[in-house]
Amino acid sequence: MSEKRDTETGRCFVCKREFSYDPKEVTTFLIDPETGLPPGFSVLGTLRPAKPEAVARSTDQPLCPGCQARAEQYAESMAAPPPPRWESWPPTGQ
């Protein structure tokens, strides 16, 4: 007996490409349709207390696997130690 998986088609919140996904397994973001941002975020990227009406009108928006992989890769690169710094050449102070 084959298992039938429920799939939906939607647009990725980041890249806006359409893709098919399993609603139980896809990564989603709560987005306020009025601002296009998660509740509690300002347009400058700062956090503020989320208003209850903003949370109430927000919907879950899916994130495609490609954008999720790029976000994870970016997070890993930011966690890596910075590259070594070399003294200027030729040395000064002779």
Contacts in CASP RR format, 6 or more apart in sequence:
PFRMAT RR
TARGET T0000
AUTHOR 0000-0000-0000
METHOD contacts of the structure
MODEL  1
MSEKRDTETGRCFVCKREFSYDPKEVTTFLIDPETGLPPGFSVLGTLRPA
KPEAVARSTDQPLCPGCQARAEQYAESMAAPPPPRWESWPPTGQ
5 22 0 8 1.000
6 22 0 8 1.000
6 23 0 8 1.000
6 24 0 8 1.000
7 20 0 8 1.000
7 21 0 8 1.000
7 22 0 8 1.000
8 20 0 8 1.000
8 21 0 8 1.000
8 22 0 8 1.000
8 23 0 8 1.000
9 18 0 8 1.000
9 19 0 8 1.000
9 20 0 8 1.000
9 21 0 8 1.000
10 18 0 8 1.000
10 19 0 8 1.000
10 20 0 8 1.000
10 21 0 8 1.000
10 62 0 8 1.000
11 17 0 8 1.000
11 18 0 8 1.000
11 62 0 8 1.000
12 18 0 8 1.000
12 19 0 8 1.000
12 62 0 8 1.000
12 63 0 8 1.000
12 64 0 8 1.000
12 67 0 8 1.000
13 29 0 8 1.000
13 31 0 8 1.000
13 61 0 8 1.000
13 62 0 8 1.000
13 63 0 8 1.000
13 67 0 8 1.000
14 63 0 8 1.000
14 64 0 8 1.000
14 67 0 8 1.000
15 64 0 8 1.000
15 66 0 8 1.000
15 67 0 8 1.000
17 64 0 8 1.000
19 62 0 8 1.000
19 64 0 8 1.000
19 65 0 8 1.000
21 62 0 8 1.000
21 64 0 8 1.000
26 62 0 8 1.000
26 63 0 8 1.000
27 62 0 8 1.000
27 63 0 8 1.000
27 68 0 8 1.000
28 60 0 8 1.000
28 61 0 8 1.000
28 62 0 8 1.000
28 63 0 8 1.000
29 38 0 8 1.000
29 60 0 8 1.000
29 61 0 8 1.000
29 63 0 8 1.000
30 38 0 8 1.000
30 39 0 8 1.000
30 55 0 8 1.000
30 58 0 8 1.000
30 59 0 8 1.000
30 60 0 8 1.000
30 61 0 8 1.000
31 37 0 8 1.000
31 38 0 8 1.000
31 58 0 8 1.000
31 59 0 8 1.000
31 60 0 8 1.000
31 61 0 8 1.000
32 38 0 8 1.000
32 39 0 8 1.000
32 54 0 8 1.000
32 57 0 8 1.000
32 58 0 8 1.000
33 57 0 8 1.000
33 58 0 8 1.000
33 59 0 8 1.000
34 54 0 8 1.000
34 57 0 8 1.000
35 41 0 8 1.000
35 43 0 8 1.000
35 54 0 8 1.000
37 43 0 8 1.000
38 58 0 8 1.000
39 50 0 8 1.000
39 51 0 8 1.000
39 54 0 8 1.000
39 55 0 8 1.000
39 58 0 8 1.000
40 47 0 8 1.000
40 48 0 8 1.000
40 49 0 8 1.000
40 50 0 8 1.000
40 51 0 8 1.000
40 54 0 8 1.000
41 47 0 8 1.000
41 48 0 8 1.000
42 48 0 8 1.000
63 71 0 8 1.000
END
